[in-house]
Every structure is written in structure tokens, then in C-alpha cells.
């Protein structure tokens, strides 16, 4: 496998790790490096909240659950 063929999955994984948390950080009025530094931990927190809430509600985990958790946080 060539390294170039991994570029797409790596970009998607990075976007999924950074974007939800970056939206939360920007909503909390963080700017610049502070928002970017908080993005990954906030994304992981949103994923954890979505997974726990989905389990309690009896629904399956989905990207919509992640979007709802990010909106609520």
C-alpha cells in the first residue's frame, strides 16, 4: 500500500477529531490557538456524551447523536 492512498482516510479521521470540538470551542468564544488546542479533547468529550446518552436512551450510536451532543454541550 502506498502512503498516498492513506491520505483520504487520515484527512477524514482528523476532521472527525477536530471539527466537532472546534465548533464547541468557537461557540465558547475561544479564538486562535486556544480553540485549536481545545478541539480534540472537546470532540472526545462530545463523543463520550453521545455514546452514554445513546445507551441510556436505547438508540444506537450515530453521527447524528454526536451532532446532538455537540449542540447540547
Secondary structure, 3 states (H helix, E strand, C coil): CCHHHHHHHHHHHHHHHHHHHHHHHHHCCCCHHHHHHHHHHHHHHHHHHHHHHHHHHCCCCCHHHHHHHHHHC
